[in-house]
Amino acid sequence: MWLSAAIPLLYDASPMSWFEKLMPSRIKTERRTRSVPEGIWLKCNQCGAQLYRAEVERNLFVCPKCAHHMRISARERLAMFLDSGSGREIGERLEPI
């Protein structure tokens, strides 16, 4: 009984493992991973469509597929209707207590 329990320990699981160690595979698969920069694509929270960020910005952060208005920051909202460089921020050095 003890011999039958030791037999699986003596041999590898695959019968060709000793041959694979001796002769490594000549076929090499090479995959080039394409990197997509972060922030180029947005996902609409309403319809789930993948949207090109520049297109959404041209559309004032409204989804062209379902007309969902996306959340934007206050500074982005001000930049939409103010000319660049025309405004002056009041209290820019103020900090919360």
SEDREN-515926 format. One record per atom (N, C-alpha, C, O, CB): x, y, z; residue number from 1; residue in one letter. Coordinates in nm, 2 decimals. Glycine has a CB too. Example, Ala and Ser with C-alpha at 12.3 -4.5 7.8 and 13.67 -1.06 7.14 Angstrom:
1.32	-0.57	0.78	1	A
1.23	-0.45	0.78	1	A
1.32	-0.33	0.78	1	A
1.42	-0.33	0.85	1	A
1.13	-0.45	0.90	1	A
1.28	-0.22	0.71	2	S
1.37	-0.11	0.71	2	S
1.29	0.00	0.79	2	S
1.34	0.11	0.80	2	S
1.41	-0.06	0.57	2	S
***
This chain:
0.08	-0.12	0.00	1	M
0.00	0.00	0.00	1	M
0.09	0.13	0.00	1	M
0.05	0.22	-0.06	1	M
-0.09	0.00	0.12	1	M
0.19	0.12	0.07	2	W
0.28	0.24	0.07	2	W
0.35	0.26	-0.06	2	W
0.38	0.38	-0.09	2	W
0.38	0.23	0.19	2	W
0.38	0.16	-0.14	3	L
0.44	0.17	-0.26	3	L
0.35	0.24	-0.37	3	L
0.40	0.33	-0.44	3	L
0.49	0.04	-0.32	3	L
0.22	0.21	-0.37	4	S
0.13	0.27	-0.46	4	S
0.11	0.42	-0.43	4	S
0.08	0.50	-0.52	4	S
0.00	0.20	-0.46	4	S
0.13	0.46	-0.30	5	A
0.11	0.60	-0.27	5	A
0.24	0.68	-0.31	5	A
0.23	0.80	-0.33	5	A
0.09	0.61	-0.12	5	A
0.35	0.61	-0.32	6	A
0.48	0.68	-0.35	6	A
0.49	0.69	-0.51	6	A
0.57	0.78	-0.55	6	A
0.59	0.61	-0.30	6	A
0.43	0.61	-0.59	7	I
0.45	0.62	-0.73	7	I
0.41	0.75	-0.79	7	I
0.49	0.80	-0.88	7	I
0.36	0.51	-0.80	7	I
0.30	0.82	-0.76	8	P
0.27	0.95	-0.82	8	P
0.38	1.05	-0.78	8	P
0.40	1.15	-0.86	8	P
0.14	1.00	-0.77	8	P
0.45	1.04	-0.67	9	L
0.55	1.13	-0.64	9	L
0.68	1.11	-0.72	9	L
0.75	1.21	-0.74	9	L
0.58	1.12	-0.49	9	L
0.70	1.00	-0.77	10	L
0.82	0.97	-0.85	10	L
0.81	1.02	-0.99	10	L
0.91	1.06	-1.05	10	L
0.85	0.82	-0.85	10	L
0.69	1.03	-1.05	11	Y
0.68	1.07	-1.18	11	Y
0.60	1.21	-1.19	11	Y
0.52	1.24	-1.11	11	Y
0.60	0.97	-1.26	11	Y
0.64	1.29	-1.29	12	D
0.57	1.41	-1.31	12	D
0.43	1.38	-1.37	12	D
0.40	1.27	-1.42	12	D
0.64	1.51	-1.41	12	D
0.34	1.48	-1.37	13	A
0.21	1.46	-1.41	13	A
0.20	1.44	-1.56	13	A
0.12	1.36	-1.61	13	A
0.12	1.58	-1.38	13	A
0.28	1.51	-1.64	14	S
0.28	1.49	-1.78	14	S
0.39	1.40	-1.83	14	S
0.51	1.41	-1.78	14	S
0.29	1.63	-1.86	14	S
0.37	1.30	-1.92	15	P
0.47	1.21	-1.96	15	P
0.58	1.27	-2.04	15	P
0.69	1.21	-2.05	15	P
0.41	1.09	-2.03	15	P
0.56	1.38	-2.10	16	M
0.66	1.44	-2.19	16	M
0.74	1.55	-2.12	16	M
0.82	1.62	-2.18	16	M
0.59	1.50	-2.31	16	M
0.72	1.57	-1.99	17	S
0.79	1.68	-1.92	17	S
0.94	1.67	-1.92	17	S
1.01	1.77	-1.94	17	S
0.75	1.69	-1.77	17	S
1.00	1.55	-1.92	18	W
1.15	1.53	-1.93	18	W
1.20	1.57	-2.06	18	W
1.31	1.62	-2.08	18	W
1.19	1.39	-1.89	18	W
1.11	1.54	-2.17	19	F
1.15	1.57	-2.30	19	F
1.15	1.72	-2.33	19	F
1.23	1.78	-2.40	19	F
1.06	1.49	-2.40	19	F
1.04	1.78	-2.27	20	E
1.03	1.93	-2.29	20	E
1.14	2.00	-2.22	20	E
1.19	2.11	-2.27	20	E
0.90	1.98	-2.23	20	E
1.19	1.95	-2.11	21	K
1.31	2.01	-2.04	21	K
1.44	1.99	-2.13	21	K
1.52	2.08	-2.13	21	K
1.33	1.95	-1.90	21	K
1.45	1.88	-2.19	22	L
1.56	1.85	-2.27	22	L
1.56	1.93	-2.40	22	L
1.66	1.99	-2.44	22	L
1.57	1.70	-2.30	22	L
1.45	1.93	-2.47	23	M
1.43	2.00	-2.60	23	M
1.33	2.11	-2.58	23	M
1.21	2.08	-2.60	23	M
1.40	1.90	-2.71	23	M
1.36	2.23	-2.56	24	P
1.26	2.34	-2.54	24	P
1.19	2.36	-2.67	24	P
1.24	2.33	-2.78	24	P
1.32	2.47	-2.49	24	P
1.07	2.41	-2.66	25	S
0.99	2.44	-2.78	25	S
1.05	2.54	-2.87	25	S
1.11	2.64	-2.83	25	S
0.85	2.48	-2.74	25	S
1.05	2.51	-3.00	26	R
1.10	2.61	-3.10	26	R
1.00	2.71	-3.14	26	R
1.04	2.82	-3.20	26	R
1.16	2.53	-3.22	26	R
0.88	2.68	-3.12	27	I
0.77	2.78	-3.16	27	I
0.76	2.88	-3.05	27	I
0.73	2.84	-2.93	27	I
0.64	2.70	-3.19	27	I
0.78	3.00	-3.08	28	K
0.77	3.11	-2.98	28	K
0.65	3.20	-3.03	28	K
0.65	3.25	-3.14	28	K
0.90	3.19	-2.97	28	K
0.56	3.21	-2.94	29	T
0.45	3.30	-2.96	29	T
0.49	3.44	-2.90	29	T
0.52	3.45	-2.79	29	T
0.32	3.25	-2.91	29	T
0.47	3.54	-2.98	30	E
0.50	3.67	-2.94	30	E
0.38	3.76	-2.96	30	E
0.33	3.78	-3.07	30	E
0.63	3.73	-3.01	30	E
0.34	3.82	-2.86	31	R
0.22	3.91	-2.87	31	R
0.27	4.05	-2.83	31	R
0.33	4.07	-2.73	31	R
0.11	3.86	-2.77	31	R
0.24	4.14	-2.92	32	R
0.27	4.28	-2.89	32	R
0.14	4.34	-2.83	32	R
0.03	4.33	-2.88	32	R
0.30	4.35	-3.02	32	R
0.17	4.39	-2.71	33	T
0.06	4.45	-2.64	33	T
0.05	4.60	-2.68	33	T
0.15	4.67	-2.68	33	T
0.08	4.44	-2.49	33	T
-0.07	4.63	-2.72	34	R
-0.09	4.77	-2.77	34	R
-0.13	4.85	-2.64	34	R
-0.22	4.81	-2.57	34	R
-0.19	4.78	-2.88	34	R
-0.07	4.96	-2.63	35	S
-0.10	5.05	-2.51	35	S
-0.19	5.16	-2.56	35	S
-0.16	5.23	-2.66	35	S
0.03	5.10	-2.44	35	S
-0.30	5.18	-2.49	36	V
-0.39	5.29	-2.52	36	V
-0.37	5.39	-2.40	36	V
-0.38	5.35	-2.29	36	V
-0.54	5.24	-2.53	36	V
-0.33	5.51	-2.43	37	P
-0.32	5.61	-2.33	37	P
-0.44	5.63	-2.25	37	P
-0.55	5.62	-2.30	37	P
-0.27	5.75	-2.39	37	P
-0.42	5.65	-2.12	38	E
-0.54	5.67	-2.03	38	E
-0.61	5.81	-2.06	38	E
-0.54	5.90	-2.09	38	E
-0.49	5.67	-1.88	38	E
-0.74	5.81	-2.04	39	G
-0.81	5.94	-2.05	39	G
-0.86	5.97	-2.19	39	G
-0.92	6.07	-2.21	39	G
-0.73	6.05	-2.01	39	G
-0.83	5.88	-2.29	40	I
-0.88	5.91	-2.43	40	I
-1.03	5.87	-2.44	40	I
-1.10	5.94	-2.52	40	I
-0.79	5.84	-2.53	40	I
-1.07	5.77	-2.37	41	W
-1.21	5.72	-2.39	41	W
-1.28	5.74	-2.26	41	W
-1.23	5.73	-2.15	41	W
-1.21	5.57	-2.43	41	W
-1.41	5.77	-2.27	42	L
-1.50	5.79	-2.16	42	L
-1.61	5.69	-2.18	42	L
-1.65	5.65	-2.29	42	L
-1.55	5.93	-2.14	42	L
-1.67	5.65	-2.07	43	K
-1.79	5.56	-2.07	43	K
-1.91	5.64	-2.02	43	K
-1.91	5.69	-1.91	43	K
-1.77	5.43	-1.99	43	K
-2.02	5.64	-2.09	44	C
-2.14	5.71	-2.05	44	C
-2.20	5.63	-1.94	44	C
-2.22	5.51	-1.94	44	C
-2.24	5.72	-2.17	44	C
-2.24	5.70	-1.83	45	N
-2.30	5.63	-1.71	45	N
-2.44	5.59	-1.74	45	N
-2.49	5.50	-1.68	45	N
-2.30	5.72	-1.59	45	N
-2.51	5.65	-1.84	46	Q
-2.65	5.62	-1.87	46	Q
-2.66	5.51	-1.96	46	Q
-2.73	5.41	-1.93	46	Q
-2.72	5.75	-1.93	46	Q
-2.60	5.52	-2.08	47	C
-2.62	5.41	-2.18	47	C
-2.50	5.32	-2.19	47	C
-2.52	5.21	-2.26	47	C
-2.64	5.48	-2.32	47	C
-2.39	5.35	-2.13	48	G
-2.27	5.26	-2.13	48	G
-2.19	5.26	-2.26	48	G
-2.10	5.18	-2.28	48	G
-2.32	5.12	-2.11	48	G
-2.21	5.36	-2.35	49	A
-2.14	5.37	-2.47	49	A
-2.00	5.42	-2.45	49	A
-1.97	5.50	-2.36	49	A
-2.21	5.47	-2.57	49	A
-1.90	5.37	-2.52	50	Q
-1.76	5.41	-2.52	50	Q
-1.75	5.53	-2.61	50	Q
-1.78	5.53	-2.73	50	Q
-1.66	5.30	-2.56	50	Q
-1.71	5.65	-2.55	51	L
-1.71	5.77	-2.63	51	L
-1.57	5.83	-2.63	51	L
-1.49	5.82	-2.53	51	L
-1.80	5.87	-2.56	51	L
-1.53	5.89	-2.74	52	Y
-1.40	5.96	-2.76	52	Y
-1.41	6.09	-2.68	52	Y
-1.50	6.17	-2.70	52	Y
-1.37	5.98	-2.91	52	Y
-1.31	6.11	-2.59	53	R
-1.31	6.22	-2.50	53	R
-1.32	6.36	-2.58	53	R
-1.40	6.45	-2.53	53	R
-1.19	6.22	-2.41	53	R
-1.25	6.37	-2.69	54	A
-1.25	6.50	-2.76	54	A
-1.39	6.53	-2.81	54	A
-1.43	6.64	-2.82	54	A
-1.15	6.50	-2.87	54	A
-1.46	6.42	-2.86	55	E
-1.59	6.44	-2.91	55	E
-1.69	6.49	-2.80	55	E
-1.78	6.57	-2.82	55	E
-1.65	6.31	-2.97	55	E
-1.67	6.43	-2.68	56	V
-1.76	6.46	-2.57	56	V
-1.73	6.61	-2.52	56	V
-1.82	6.68	-2.49	56	V
-1.74	6.37	-2.45	56	V
-1.60	6.65	-2.52	57	E
-1.57	6.79	-2.49	57	E
-1.63	6.89	-2.59	57	E
-1.68	6.99	-2.55	57	E
-1.42	6.80	-2.48	57	E
-1.62	6.85	-2.72	58	R
-1.69	6.94	-2.82	58	R
-1.84	6.95	-2.80	58	R
-1.90	7.05	-2.83	58	R
-1.65	6.89	-2.96	58	R
-1.89	6.84	-2.75	59	N
-2.04	6.84	-2.72	59	N
-2.08	6.89	-2.58	59	N
-2.19	6.87	-2.54	59	N
-2.09	6.70	-2.74	59	N
-1.98	6.96	-2.51	60	L
-2.00	7.02	-2.38	60	L
-2.04	6.91	-2.28	60	L
-2.13	6.93	-2.20	60	L
-2.10	7.13	-2.39	60	L
-1.97	6.80	-2.28	61	F
-1.99	6.69	-2.19	61	F
-2.13	6.63	-2.18	61	F
-2.19	6.60	-2.08	61	F
-1.95	6.73	-2.05	61	F
-2.19	6.62	-2.30	62	V
-2.32	6.56	-2.32	62	V
-2.30	6.44	-2.41	62	V
-2.24	6.45	-2.52	62	V
-2.43	6.66	-2.38	62	V
-2.35	6.33	-2.37	63	C
-2.34	6.20	-2.45	63	C
-2.41	6.22	-2.58	63	C
-2.53	6.25	-2.59	63	C
-2.39	6.08	-2.37	63	C
-2.34	6.20	-2.70	64	P
-2.40	6.21	-2.83	64	P
-2.50	6.10	-2.86	64	P
-2.58	6.11	-2.95	64	P
-2.30	6.22	-2.93	64	P
-2.49	5.99	-2.78	65	K
-2.58	5.87	-2.81	65	K
-2.72	5.89	-2.74	65	K
-2.82	5.86	-2.79	65	K
-2.51	5.74	-2.76	65	K
-2.71	5.93	-2.61	66	C
-2.84	5.93	-2.53	66	C
-2.87	6.07	-2.47	66	C
-2.97	6.08	-2.40	66	C
-2.83	5.83	-2.42	66	C
-2.78	6.17	-2.49	67	A
-2.80	6.31	-2.44	67	A
-2.80	6.32	-2.29	67	A
-2.86	6.40	-2.23	67	A
-2.94	6.36	-2.49	67	A
-2.72	6.23	-2.23	68	H
-2.70	6.23	-2.08	68	H
-2.60	6.34	-2.05	68	H
-2.49	6.34	-2.12	68	H
-2.65	6.09	-2.03	68	H
-2.62	6.43	-1.96	69	H
-2.53	6.53	-1.92	69	H
-2.44	6.47	-1.81	69	H
-2.48	6.43	-1.70	69	H
-2.60	6.66	-1.86	69	H
-2.31	6.47	-1.84	70	M
-2.21	6.41	-1.75	70	M
-2.17	6.51	-1.65	70	M
-2.18	6.63	-1.67	70	M
-2.08	6.36	-1.83	70	M
-2.12	6.46	-1.54	71	R
-2.07	6.55	-1.43	71	R
-1.94	6.61	-1.47	71	R
-1.85	6.55	-1.52	71	R
-2.06	6.47	-1.30	71	R
-1.92	6.74	-1.44	72	I
-1.80	6.81	-1.46	72	I
-1.77	6.90	-1.34	72	I
-1.86	6.93	-1.26	72	I
-1.80	6.90	-1.59	72	I
-1.64	6.94	-1.33	73	S
-1.60	7.02	-1.22	73	S
-1.65	7.17	-1.24	73	S
-1.68	7.21	-1.35	73	S
-1.45	7.01	-1.19	73	S
-1.64	7.25	-1.14	74	A
-1.68	7.39	-1.15	74	A
-1.58	7.46	-1.24	74	A
-1.63	7.55	-1.32	74	A
-1.68	7.46	-1.01	74	A
-1.46	7.43	-1.23	75	R
-1.36	7.50	-1.32	75	R
-1.38	7.46	-1.47	75	R
-1.37	7.55	-1.55	75	R
-1.21	7.46	-1.28	75	R
-1.42	7.34	-1.50	76	E
-1.45	7.30	-1.63	76	E
-1.58	7.38	-1.68	76	E
-1.58	7.42	-1.80	76	E
-1.47	7.15	-1.65	76	E
-1.67	7.39	-1.60	77	R
-1.80	7.46	-1.63	77	R
-1.77	7.61	-1.66	77	R
-1.82	7.66	-1.76	77	R
-1.90	7.45	-1.52	77	R
-1.68	7.67	-1.58	78	L
-1.65	7.81	-1.60	78	L
-1.57	7.83	-1.73	78	L
-1.58	7.92	-1.80	78	L
-1.56	7.87	-1.48	78	L
-1.48	7.73	-1.76	79	A
-1.40	7.74	-1.88	79	A
-1.49	7.73	-2.01	79	A
-1.45	7.77	-2.11	79	A
-1.29	7.63	-1.88	79	A
-1.60	7.67	-1.99	80	M
-1.69	7.66	-2.11	80	M
-1.75	7.79	-2.15	80	M
-1.76	7.82	-2.27	80	M
-1.81	7.56	-2.08	80	M
-1.79	7.87	-2.06	81	F
-1.85	8.00	-2.10	81	F
-1.77	8.12	-2.08	81	F
-1.81	8.23	-2.11	81	F
-1.98	8.01	-2.03	81	F
-1.65	8.11	-2.02	82	L
-1.56	8.23	-2.01	82	L
-1.45	8.22	-2.12	82	L
-1.41	8.11	-2.16	82	L
-1.49	8.23	-1.87	82	L
-1.41	8.33	-2.17	83	D
-1.30	8.33	-2.26	83	D
-1.17	8.30	-2.19	83	D
-1.15	8.34	-2.07	83	D
-1.28	8.47	-2.34	83	D
-1.07	8.23	-2.25	84	S
-0.95	8.20	-2.18	84	S
-0.87	8.32	-2.16	84	S
-0.84	8.40	-2.25	84	S
-0.87	8.09	-2.26	84	S
-0.82	8.34	-2.03	85	G
-0.74	8.46	-2.00	85	G
-0.82	8.59	-1.97	85	G
-0.76	8.69	-1.94	85	G
-0.64	8.48	-2.11	85	G
-0.95	8.59	-1.99	86	S
-1.03	8.71	-1.97	86	S
-1.07	8.73	-1.83	86	S
-1.09	8.84	-1.78	86	S
-1.15	8.71	-2.06	86	S
-1.08	8.62	-1.75	87	G
-1.13	8.64	-1.61	87	G
-1.01	8.64	-1.51	87	G
-0.90	8.60	-1.54	87	G
-1.22	8.52	-1.58	87	G
-1.04	8.69	-1.40	88	R
-0.94	8.69	-1.29	88	R
-1.01	8.63	-1.17	88	R
-1.12	8.67	-1.13	88	R
-0.89	8.84	-1.26	88	R
-0.94	8.54	-1.11	89	E
-1.00	8.46	-0.99	89	E
-0.98	8.55	-0.87	89	E
-0.87	8.60	-0.84	89	E
-0.93	8.33	-0.98	89	E
-1.09	8.57	-0.79	90	I
-1.08	8.64	-0.67	90	I
-1.07	8.54	-0.55	90	I
-1.14	8.44	-0.55	90	I
-1.21	8.73	-0.65	90	I
-0.98	8.57	-0.47	91	G
-0.96	8.48	-0.35	91	G
-0.89	8.35	-0.38	91	G
-0.92	8.25	-0.32	91	G
-1.09	8.46	-0.28	91	G
-0.80	8.35	-0.48	92	E
-0.74	8.22	-0.52	92	E
-0.64	8.17	-0.41	92	E
-0.61	8.05	-0.41	92	E
-0.66	8.24	-0.65	92	E
-0.60	8.26	-0.32	93	R
-0.50	8.21	-0.22	93	R
-0.58	8.17	-0.09	93	R
-0.51	8.13	0.01	93	R
-0.40	8.33	-0.18	93	R
-0.71	8.18	-0.09	94	L
-0.78	8.14	0.03	94	L
-0.78	7.99	0.05	94	L
-0.79	7.92	-0.05	94	L
-0.93	8.20	0.02	94	L
-0.78	7.95	0.17	95	E
-0.78	7.81	0.20	95	E
-0.88	7.78	0.31	95	E
-0.91	7.87	0.39	95	E
-0.64	7.75	0.25	95	E
-0.94	7.66	0.31	96	P
-1.04	7.63	0.42	96	P
-0.96	7.62	0.55	96	P
-0.85	7.58	0.56	96	P
-1.11	7.50	0.39	96	P
-1.04	7.65	0.66	97	I
-0.98	7.65	0.79	97	I
-0.99	7.51	0.85	97	I
-0.95	7.48	0.96	97	I
-1.05	7.74	0.89	97	I
***
